[in-house]
């Protein structure tokens, strides 16, 4: 399976990036989300007090108002299985906020992927 954004055209990544790297952007605790038709309003970063590197994927349930109402982690693709870090990722996901969409499903599911790496 490939990784990265597949919408639109053009080259992905940065000119001086590392070929084959799994991290796409940002420092420790930064990440990306997948929630069809929605944009992020507030995406808090989880606490990062560890030397572990990798990613934690959190499944999210979002209501029409853009509130995260439920989370589940770790999901397939997660590379960090530290319970404390998983809980920090879940807490950050619960504080996330997306744009309101009155035409969306009553409950919409998606994921937030947090990438942890040492600075």
Rosetta blueprint (number, residue, H / E / L):
1 X L
2 X L
3 X L
4 X L
5 X L
6 X L
7 X L
8 X L
9 X L
10 X L
11 X L
12 X L
13 X L
14 X L
15 X L
16 X L
17 X L
18 X L
19 X L
20 X L
21 X L
22 X L
23 X L
24 X L
25 X L
26 X L
27 X L
28 X L
29 X L
30 X E
31 X E
32 X E
33 X E
34 X E
35 X L
36 X L
37 X L
38 X L
39 X L
40 X E
41 X E
42 X E
43 X L
44 X L
45 X L
46 X L
47 X L
48 X L
49 X L
50 X L
51 X L
52 X L
53 X L
54 X E
55 X E
56 X E
57 X E
58 X E
59 X E
60 X E
61 X E
62 X E
63 X E
64 X L
65 X L
66 X L
67 X E
68 X E
69 X E
70 X E
71 X E
72 X E
73 X L
74 X L
75 X L
76 X L
77 X L
78 X L
79 X L
80 X L
81 X L
82 X L
83 X H
84 X H
85 X H
86 X H
87 X H
88 X H
89 X H
90 X H
91 X H
92 X H
93 X H
94 X H
95 X L
96 X L
97 X E
98 X E
99 X L
100 X L
101 X L
102 X L
103 X L
104 X L
105 X L
106 X L
107 X E
108 X E
109 X E
110 X E
111 X E
112 X E
113 X E
114 X E
115 X E
116 X E
117 X L
118 X L
119 X L
